[in-house]
Amino acid sequence: MQHILLVDDEPEVTNAIARLLRKDYTITKCSEPENALEIVKQNDIDLVLSDIRMPVMDGVELLSQIKGYDPSIGRVLLSGYSDMELCQRAISDDIAAIILTKPWDNFELKNVLKLVLNVRQLQKENTELKQKFNQLSFESQ
């Protein structure tokens, strides 16, 4: 089962999203973004869904650090604010695949996460196939 890390300083948000997703995914919740990178390092996380506005560290900085650690992890931001400059930076710098708004639509949230996870899976398979191809090419020389 794919593993999603939910990061938001408001536990009611992570609890609501966890209830929505728990039948289809393994869910880990984190209310302190400064601890989220450690969770990523200690677990096989497929996707991180993070709020943008949080104390200590914002979601863009968190996802930037996660991208630096493992760029194959899916990254999605959730925003209740309209900080367009921050949102544009997150997308243009490939820090987040997409930004969803609060309040979210359950159908949209589930489908966006599914799409991001499918892209991640295809990228992993592509990398593995390239490695196998390169290995076979090297062995046949």
Order of alpha helices (4+ residues) and beta strands (2+ residues): beta-alpha-beta-alpha-beta-alpha-beta-alpha-beta-alpha
